[in-house]
């Protein structure tokens, strides 16, 4: 079985592996290899595309609430 990159979904919180501000996934293309993100901390964020192998998932968009 081949190594598959982390599967990102719109709404996921991600960061660049080299270090960056948290970003929110807007869309995923190229069979999950290209991820379009916006900076979570900007008032008018610009969309940026990233190679999925250069990103790490911080939080899934499907997770809700706080673990206690």
C-alpha positions as CSV (number, residue, x, y, z in Angstrom):
1,X,0.0,0.0,0.0
2,X,1.4,3.4,-1.0
3,X,1.9,6.2,1.4
4,X,-1.1,8.6,1.1
5,X,-0.8,12.2,2.2
6,X,-3.1,13.5,5.0
7,X,-6.5,14.1,3.6
8,X,-7.6,17.7,4.1
9,X,-11.2,18.9,4.0
10,X,-12.7,22.4,3.8
11,X,-12.9,23.8,7.3
12,X,-9.8,22.1,8.6
13,X,-7.3,24.2,10.4
14,X,-3.8,23.7,9.0
15,X,-0.3,25.1,9.1
16,X,2.8,24.9,6.9
17,X,5.3,22.4,8.2
18,X,8.1,25.0,8.2
19,X,5.9,27.2,10.5
20,X,3.1,29.6,9.7
21,X,0.0,31.2,11.2
22,X,-3.0,28.9,11.3
23,X,-4.9,28.7,8.1
24,X,-8.4,27.4,7.2
25,X,-8.8,25.0,4.2
26,X,-11.1,26.5,1.6
27,X,-10.9,23.8,-1.0
28,X,-8.9,20.7,-2.1
29,X,-8.1,19.8,-5.7
30,X,-5.8,17.5,-7.8
31,X,-7.0,14.4,-5.9
32,X,-6.1,16.0,-2.5
33,X,-2.6,17.1,-3.6
34,X,-3.3,20.8,-3.8
35,X,-4.9,22.6,-0.9
36,X,-6.3,26.2,-1.1
37,X,-6.2,28.0,2.3
38,X,-6.9,31.4,3.8
39,X,-5.1,32.8,6.9
40,X,-7.3,32.5,9.9
41,X,-6.1,35.7,11.6
42,X,-6.6,38.2,8.8
43,X,-9.7,40.4,8.3
44,X,-9.5,40.1,4.5
45,X,-7.4,36.9,3.9
46,X,-6.1,36.1,0.5
47,X,-6.4,32.5,-0.8
48,X,-3.1,30.7,-1.2
49,X,-2.4,27.2,-2.7
50,X,-0.1,24.7,-1.1
51,X,1.2,21.3,-1.8
52,X,-0.6,19.0,0.6
53,X,2.7,17.3,1.6
54,X,3.9,20.7,3.0
55,X,0.9,21.1,5.4
56,X,0.0,19.7,8.7
57,X,-3.5,19.5,10.1
58,X,-4.1,21.3,13.4
59,X,-7.8,20.7,13.9
60,X,-10.4,19.0,11.7
61,X,-13.4,21.1,10.6
62,X,-15.6,18.2,11.8
63,X,-14.5,18.4,15.4
64,X,-16.7,20.5,17.7
65,X,-16.5,21.3,21.3
66,X,-13.6,21.0,23.7
67,X,-12.3,17.7,25.1
68,X,-12.7,17.7,28.8
